[in-house]
Amino acid sequence: MSGNYGGWGSVGYSYKHDVTLSTSYTVIACTGDSTNSRGSSNIPMASNIQSVEFEFTARDSGTKVTIYLARDSAGDVPISADTTSGAVVDIQQGLATAAKGGATVPVGIDYMHDDSVTNSTKGTIYVVAKVTSSSGSTKANVRVNWRG
C-alpha cells in the first residue's frame, strides 16, 4: 500500500496458516504466504509491529492466549514481553460458530531485523504463543500487522 501512515511508507501483515496451539509455547514463523493469504508479505527490515491477530478456526476449550514476539525460530531472543508473563488476552468466541473465534494482541514496538541473531530469518517475525486450555485441536491462522 502507498500513502503516509504516520511517518511510515507502507502497511501490511505477515501470515502463518493453520497453526496448532497447545498449553505449551509454540513458535510460529509469520512471513509472506501468497498461497494461503494473497495480501500477506514479508516483514520489512525496519518496521513497527502494530498487533498480532489470531483467527481461531477451531477454538477448543481455550479462553486466553499468551504471546511474545521473538527474533529467532527457537524463541530464545524475545523482542516483546518476557517468556514468563507474555501478553495475555481473552479469546473472543465466534458469534455464529462457538467453536471459532479470535483474539487481537496490541504490540506497538519498533523492530529492526538483525541477521547476527542465530536462527533469525529476514522477512520473518516469530510469534511464540500458547492457550490456556486445549485437548490438541486448537487451530489458528496468525497475522502480524506492521508498518514499514
JOFEN-V124967 format. One record per pair of residues at least 6 apart in sequence whose ideal C-beta (glycine too) atoms are under 6 Angstrom apart, sorted by sequence separation. I is the first residue (numbers start at 1). GAP is how many residues later the second one is. D is the distance in whole Angstrom. If there is no record, write none. Layout:
BEGIN
i->{I I}
gap->{GAP GAP}
d->{D D}
END
This chain:
BEGIN
i->{5 71 81 94 33 70 94 131 32 70 71 93 1 19 32 92 113 1 32 68 69 91 92 31 54 69 16 68 91 68 16 89 127 14 89 14 15 68 87 17 67 125 66 67 15 66 64 65 15 14 64 65 13 63 12 14 62 80 65 67 59 77 59 59 56 56 72 74 27 56 71 73 55 72 27 54 72 54 71 53 51 52 75 51 51 70 49 70 49 67 68 48 49 67 47 65 66 46 65 45 64 62 63 62 62 61 62 60 52 60 62 60 60 58 43 42 58 43 57 56 54 55 54 53 31 52 31 51 29 30 50 29 30 49 27 28 47 48 27 47 25 26 43 44 25 24 23 21 21 23 22 30 28 30 21 20 18 19 19 17 16 15 13 14 13 11 10 8 5}
gap->{6 6 6 6 7 7 7 7 8 8 8 8 9 9 9 9 9 10 10 10 10 10 10 11 11 11 12 12 12 13 14 14 15 16 16 17 18 18 18 19 19 19 20 20 22 22 24 24 25 26 26 26 27 28 29 29 29 29 38 38 40 40 41 42 44 45 45 45 46 46 46 46 47 47 48 48 48 49 49 51 53 53 53 55 56 56 58 58 60 60 60 62 62 62 64 64 64 66 66 68 68 69 69 70 71 72 72 74 75 75 76 77 78 79 80 81 81 82 82 84 86 86 88 90 92 92 93 94 95 95 95 97 97 97 99 99 99 99 101 101 103 103 103 104 105 106 107 108 110 111 112 112 114 114 117 119 121 121 123 124 126 128 130 130 132 136 138 139 142}
d->{5 4 5 4 5 6 5 5 5 5 6 5 6 5 4 5 6 5 4 5 5 5 5 5 6 4 5 5 5 5 5 5 6 4 5 5 5 5 5 4 6 5 4 5 4 5 6 6 4 6 6 6 6 6 5 5 6 6 5 6 5 6 6 5 6 5 5 5 6 6 5 4 5 4 5 6 5 5 5 5 6 5 4 5 6 4 5 5 5 6 5 5 5 4 5 6 5 5 5 5 4 4 5 5 5 5 5 5 6 6 5 5 4 5 6 3 4 5 5 5 5 4 6 4 5 5 4 5 5 5 4 6 6 5 5 4 4 5 5 4 5 6 6 3 5 6 6 6 5 6 5 6 5 4 5 6 6 5 6 5 5 6 5 5 5 5 5 4 5}
END
